[in-house]
């Protein structure tokens, strides 16, 4: 299915839905804030990356050439123990006796194992902060040359008072949080933030670099500005992240990018809501932080989690529970059963009425997904189409085309050929006749015969589905 329809996206910068038009069509520059690789990525993180994947799939189907860039923060944020010079990766390395580089590499690998399991298309460019120290230093020098920075005893800071537009992502400075991760003494303004941190004496940091200002390491925000500029230019189309990025990271990212170039860096800012667990915030202290691997160990297909994510709009809160995941798993299994059962349906002459229905479903799907990526509505359209009276093979084709957006992996089972022998089909018809006559015991005997021949049948509100018997 080629979407080729208007795409409306909610822009966090303007607080409204806007029709998406790229700066330089058909190219689209898209940047996603990637993981900080010091711990396992959990399912809350994965919700956002599935959302980004839906957006990318829609853009691709609309004929755009997407250049998707994602950073890997492999030099961590400072802990509350700022004087030690330890960041989260350095601290983790110290705890485990491994190098900071090995820690970052290990958790980066785990991140991509999780995204692959969720059928997320990898970005075209994956860039690590530690591979782009020069670019970050160069951008800080640009900011310095334009008069937006100052030096303190512990680093180079951005002076937010020098930028009149600072805080417009949060509608003013009252919505911005001061940097609470580090000691704010010596800063001119509470909202000022570090561009470069000096390595404390005797800190024994593993990750530190020479700079025009002394030995140190980059601040939290500068990597995204430097790398997005390098790969996508000073102004690009779309930047995504979680809602927690709005008051600090993305606000400061905008500031330093504008401080360096004098231009607004991004046209559309998209932010994803949190995933809750049993109605609570996900937190290690509550013991409710789960990874994709945790789900697999409990016997769940990771794509059941993707299905669960699609049942809520990306800007709405979503609650995870084992019960909700079980329901999503059952729905995904039913979808796959329908899909396979439709593959070998006999193509019939398509009436004008049924042809109009197919067009209706396709148009409804396009409108749903084009309305700020409304996946719950798109899923509903898919199910409505599957339960309609259009021919089976058309249902199969429709589900396969819709899944180019939904990404539930139906294409990976599309080559499975379900062959139902004629004698089995006759037994199924005979059983149905007996059930209609109320002869349920006789019908059950036929069911047992069918099972002995290696097939199983499922009675659904939409009819009987025949499948190969599962071992």
N, C-alpha and C positions, 0 to 999 in steps of 0.2 A: 504494500500500500504506500503510495506517495501522498504525504499529507497535503503539502502545498496550500496551506490555509493560514489565516492570520494567527499569530502567536502573541498572546497578551501575557506579560509577566509583571508581578508585583515588584516594583522598584523600592527598596528600603530607603533610598535617598529622597524620593518624592512622596513616599507613602501612598502610592496609588498604582493601579494597573495601567500599564502603557503598552502600546503595540510595539513589538520588537522589530527594529530595523537596524541591521548592522552598519557600522561605520564605513566599511569597504566591502560590500557584498561582491561575490558570495562568501568571502572569508569571514569567519567569526573568531575573535580572540576570547578565550575563556580561561580564567584562572581560579583554581580551587585551593583554599588553604588546606595543606596536608597535615599529617600527624607529627606530633613531637614524639620521637621514638626512644622513650625511656621505660615504657611499660606496654603491656599488651593492649592493643586496640579493642574496645568493647563494642557491644551491639548498638550502644547509643551513638558512637562515632559512625557506625555502619549505616545508620538511618540517613545521615546526611549524604554519604557518598552514593547511596542508592538514589537519593533525590537528584544529585548532580548527574548521575547516569541517565535518569529519565530525561532530564533537560538536554543532555548531549544527543541522545537517540532521536529526540524530536527535531533538534536542529539538523542532524544528518538527514533525516527523512524529508525535511523541507528543502533539501538540496544545498544546504550550506556546507562549506569546507571548514570544519572546526579544528582550530589549533588549541588544544587543551593542555594547559600547563598546571602542574601541581608541585608544590615545594615539599621537601622533607626537612623538618626542623631537627637536624642532628647535632646542634649545639643548643643546649636546653636553656630554659628560663631560670633566673636566679631563685633559690629557695629563700625562706625568711632569714636564714643565717647568711646575710649578705656579706658580712665582713670576711667570711671564709673563702669567698670567691667561688663557692660550689654552685653549679647549676644542677638541674634534675638528672641530667645524664652523667655528670661527673660524680654526683652523690651515689647514683645507682652503681656505677663502676667501682667506687670505693667499697660499697656494701658487698659486692660479688667477687671482688678481686680481679675483675676483668678490665680491659682497656675501655675508655669511653667510646672509641671507634667500634669496638666489637659489640658493645651494648647497642649502639645505634644501628649497626648492621643487622643484628639479630631481630630487633623489634620492627625494623623496616620490612624484613622478610616476612614476619608474621602478619603485618598489615596487609601485604599484597596476597598472601595465602587466603586471608579472610575476604578481600574484595573479589578475588577470582572465584571463590566458592559462591559468592552472591551474584555472579555473572555480570560484574561491573567492568565495562570497557576501560582498559588502562589509558591514562593520559598519553598524548603524543610526546610530551616532554616531562620528565620527572627530574627535578633539580634539587640538589642538596645544598643546604646553607654553607657547609664547610667547603664546597667546591666553588663557591662564589664570594669569597672574602674580598677579593680585589674589587668586584662590582659594588659591594656594600661600602667599602672604603671610598671608592670614587663618588658614590652618591652622597655620602656624608660630606665630602669635600665640596660638592655642588651646593648642598644645603648651607654649609659654612660660608661659601663665597657669596651667597645671597642674603647673608645676615640673619639666618634663622637659628643659629646654634650658639652655645656658650660652654665654657669649660668649668668644671667643678673639680674637687679633689678626687672624685672617683670616676669621672668620665666626661663624655661630651653629650650635652643634652639639647633637645629641641625646645625652643622658646615659643610656647603656644600663644603667648600674648602678641607675638609679632604677626600672626596670621588671622586676619579678621573673620575668615570663614570657618575657623576651627570649631568643630563640634556640630556641623550642620547635619551629619548623619544621625545625631541624637537630638536634633532640634534645640541646640544650645548647650552651653557648658554644664548646665544643671543636670543633664543626663549622663555626664561623663564621670567615670570613676578615676580617682587618683591612683597612681601606681602603688598598690599595696604589697607587691611581692618584694619590694626592696626598700631600703632606708631612703626617705624622701628629703633628708636634711641636705642643705646646700642648693636646693632647687629654687629658682626664682618664683615659680608658680606651682601649685599642687598638681596641675595637669601636665606639667612638663615631663618628658620621658627620655630615657637613655637611647642615644644613637650608638655609642661606643662605651664600653666599660673598661676601666683599667684593671689589670690583674693585681689583686692585693699582694703585698709582700709576703713571701713564704706561703703562698696559697697552694703551691704544688699542683696547679691546674695542668691538665693534659691538653686541653683545647685552648690555645691562645696564639695570637699572631702579632707580628710587628705592624705598626701603623704610624702615620705622621704624628700621632698624639702620644705614642708610647705603646708598650706591650699590653694587649688586652683581647677583647672579644666583642662581637656585635651585640647590640641590644636586641630585644625580642622582635620588634616590628620591621626593622630595616631590611631583612632578607626578602620579605615579600615584595616590597617596593622595588628593590634592586633587580630581583629576578623577573618579576612581571614586566618591568621596563625593558630588560634585555631581550626577552623572548616575544613580547607582544607590543612593545612600543610605549610611548609616554601616555597615550590614551587608548584604551581598548574597550571591548564590548561588555563583558560580563565578569563579575567577581562573586564567588559564592563562599559561604561559611555558615557557622552556627550563630544563633541569636546572641550567644555569649560573646561573640567577636565584636558586636556593634559598639558597646560603650568604651572599649579600650583599643583592641588590636586594629580594627578597621578604621576607627576614628583617627588613630595615630598614623596608620598607613596612608590615609588620604592626605594628612597634614604634611608628612615628610615627602611624599611624591609631589605635591603642589609646591612645597618649599624648594624642591630641587629643580622642577621644570617650569613652574608657573602655570601648569595646566591641570585640569581635573583629570584624574587617572582613569576613571571608570564611568561608563554610561549607566549600566544596570548593576545594582547590588542585590543579590538574592540571599536570604537568610532562612535557615531551617530551624524548626522548633525542636525542643528537647524530647527525648524518649524517657518516659517514667517506667518504673518497675513496681507493679502492684500499688500504683497510686502514689509512690514516693520517688524522690529524686534518687538517681543512681549514685551510690556512694560505697566506698570500700568499708566504711564503718558500719554500714547496714548489711553488708554481706550480699548485696544484690547486684554486683557488677558481673555481667556474663559476657563471654566471648563467643564467637562463632564456633570455636572448637568445643566449648561447653555444650552447645546445642547438639553438635554432632555426636558427642559422647553419650547424650541422652537419646540418641536414635533419630533425631530430626534432620531432615534434608534442609540445608541452609536456605534453599529457595523458598521454603515455607516462611522463613523470616522475611524474605523479600516480599512475598505475597502479603504478609501482615503489614509491612510498611506501606504498601500500595493502598490499603484499606482506609488510610487517613491522608488528608491533604498535608503537604510538606510544611505548611505554615500553621497547622493545628497540632496541639499536643497529642501524643499517642501513648497509651498505656500497654506495657508488655507484661504478660503473665504466662505461666505455662499453659493455662487454659486457653488464652487467646492464641498462643502459638499452635496448640493442638487443633483448634478450630481452623486456623489458616492452613495447617497441614492437610486436614481433611478436605478443605475446599480445593487445594492444589491437586490432591490426588483425584478428586472428582473431575477437575478440569482436564487432567491428563487422560483419564478414562474416556471422557467424552471425545477428546481430540483424537485418540487412537481409534475409537469406534467409528468416527466419521471418515477416517482415511479411505476405507474400502467401500464406502457407499457408492451406489451406482448413480452416475450422473443422469439426471432426467432433463427433459426439455424444460427450460426455465420459462415460467409464465411471466407476463409483464408485471403481474402483481408481486410475485416473489422477487423479480428483478428490482422492483422499486423498494422492497423491504431491505434488500442487501445494500442498496444505495443509502437508504435511511439509516441503517446501522453504521455504515462507514462515515456518513456525515455527522451523526451523533457522536461518534468516537472522536472525530477531528475537532468538533466543537468543545468536547470535554477536555481533551488534552491541550487544546489551544487556549483554554481559559485558565491560565496560570497553572498548567500541569495538574489538572484535577483528576488524579488517578482513581479515587473512589468512584467517581461518575463513569470514568472510562471502563473500569472493571464491571460496573453494572450493565453498561452497554454490551460488553462482551457476553455476559451471561444471558442477557435478553436475546441476543442473536443466536446463541447456542441452543436455546430452548424454543426458538421459533420454528416455523414449518418450511423454512428454506431448505433446499437439498443438502444432504449430508456433506458432500464434497465441497459445497460452497461454504458450509460452516467450518470445515477444515481449513480452507484457504483463508477465510476471514480471521479465524483464531491465529493462524500463523502470521498474518500481516499485522494484526493488532499487537502480537507479541514482539514485533520489532521495536515497539516502544516499551512495552511492559517488561520485557527481558526475563520472562519466567522459564526460558530454556526449552520451549516447545520445539524449536528447530532442531534441538539435539536428539529428539525422539521422533523426528519426522520421517526418518528412514525405516522405522520399525513397521514391518508389514504384518498386519493382523489378518490371517487367513482363517475364515470360519467355514468349515466344510458344509456342504449342502445338507448332509444328514443332521448336523447340529442345528442348522437353521430350521429344518423341518420339526425337530424336537422342541425347539423354542416356541414355534408357532403352535404346536400341539399343546404344550404346557399352558400357553396363554389361553387357549380355548377352554381347557379344563378349569382354569382359575375363574374364567368368566361364568362357567356353569356351576361354580361353587364346589367343584370336586377337587378340593385342596390336597387330599391325601394322594390321589392319583397324580396330581401335578407335582407333588414333592418327590414321588418316585422317578418321574422324568428328570427332575433336577438332579437327583442322585446319579442317574444314568449319564447325564451330561458331564457331571464332575468326574465320573470314572473314565470318560473319554478325554479328559485333560482340559476341560473348559469350565468356566464359572459364569453365572449370570447374576446380575444385580437388578432388583426391581426399584425403579425410581419413579417419582411423580410424572416424569416425562416418558416413561416406557421402560422396557427391559434392555439392559446393556449386556452384551456378550463379550467376554474377554478370555484370554488364555489363563489357565489356572496358575496362581502364584504358588511357588514351592514353599 
